[in-house]
Amino acid sequence: MAQNILEINDLSRQFKIGGMIFGKKLTAVDQVSISLAGDKPQIMSIVGESGCGKTTMAKMILQLLEPTSGNIVIDGVPLSHYAKRKNRKEFYKMVQPIFQNPFTSFSSRKRVDSYLYETAINLDIAKTRKEAKAVVSEVLASVGIEIDHVIGKYPNQFSGGELQRISIARALIPKPKLIVADEPVAMIDASLRMNIVNLFKKLKDEYNVNFIYITHDLSTAYYVSDYIATMYRGNLIEFGYAKKVLNEPAHPYTELLLDSIPRVGRKWDQDVAPPVMESKEYEMEGCKFAGRCIYAKEICHTTKPDMIHLNQQHKVLCFKHNDYKPENHIRVYEKLDRSSSDEFKITM
Ligand SMILES: Nc1ncnc2c1ncn2[C@@H]1O[C@H](COP(=O)(O)OP(=O)(O)OP(=O)(O)O)[C@@H](O)[C@H]1O
């Protein structure tokens, strides 16, 4: 069996918020563990509404932020190996980012083709400009853009969608094992979002590359993901095969979110998250979702739930499944009638 392409082990990140004296700590990512098999390329979406810790996770995987505790291993190599300056190039060959705003990924005063050639040369993929041009031409073709359309142009001469496709091409130059795309379609015209996300599906097999797709938008995640990780207030609350999680959500929060599918571009935070609850929920003793959960019992408000493994590929952080037994599929909580609780009604 191939080794895991990604292992996230008990990963946490705290931030100090407030003043020096009365400040407190916010655990933006709280003991998250995820592993992703390396036998074939995968797309794992990390989904959740604003402020749940997605970007903090992405930044730790991209080594832009140090974990407070826990560690990350990519294709058998701990990220700490790449922290040394001499190993940085090795890291960029292995892991590449795609950010939300393609216009900030390119210098506005530099021609886009020069930038792409430099990437190929700096990462030792090409020795000469001629070789670099061949590499760049190939990756651009993979995202549906001809090199002649790019030559001599500056970033502002492209549309947002085009420039995002070019930044995907740039990420492919070193043929990385993992691409971390943090909200890559959030700033793209809604009509073009699926085109970009569908590219991930095509490229994962063409380039044998894994994607971590971070998004608010469950509808795009729905179409491309092999795995889905749902986060809520820093906790990983559900992880599993996308089809399984989306067809039979085990966590009440995933269930709630699924009510917004399939409407491409709709953000959950417009639908379900009262932002005033964010900091209060981060501090909650028990399950952070308890205040909004239609199944919540007393224990949910007082005690942290354990991660329950429903099977090898599906786990959930919820007391609802504490007595789950795979052999007889017992679910101990009776499903409540949602319509009986005004508090949890979702406005569409
Ligand atoms: N540098 C920081 N200092 C203090 N708090 C931070 C910092 N970065 C993030 N946070 C807090 O950590 C929590 C998680 O933030 P994060 O940006 O990871 O969430 P997110 O799910 O990516 O949200 P969004 O989709 O809005 O970007 C939030 O409450 C945020 O305010």
The ligand as an ORCA input file, in Angstrom:
! r2SCAN-3c Opt
* xyz 0 1
  N      -3.588     36.267     12.951
  C      -4.688     36.088     13.679
  N      -4.828     36.662     14.898
  C      -5.933     36.474     15.645
  N      -6.989     35.718     15.271
  C      -6.907     35.108     14.072
  C      -5.764     35.261     13.204
  N      -6.000     34.547     12.066
  C      -7.222     33.981     12.220
  N      -7.762     34.313     13.414
  C      -9.057     33.876     13.924
  O      -9.096     32.459     13.854
  C     -10.402     32.023     13.486
  C     -10.282     31.182     12.222
  O      -9.891     32.034     11.153
  P      -9.631     31.501      9.666
  O      -9.239     32.665      8.832
  O      -8.708     30.352      9.707
  O     -11.078     30.997      9.279
  P     -11.700     30.691      7.837
  O     -12.564     29.505      8.016
  O     -10.614     30.594      6.835
  O     -12.594     31.959      7.565
  P     -12.783     32.781      6.194
  O     -13.472     31.847      5.289
  O     -13.601     33.957      6.604
  O     -11.393     33.143      5.734
  C     -11.244     33.274     13.310
  O     -11.955     33.538     14.509
  C     -10.213     34.355     13.066
  O     -10.690     35.626     13.509
*
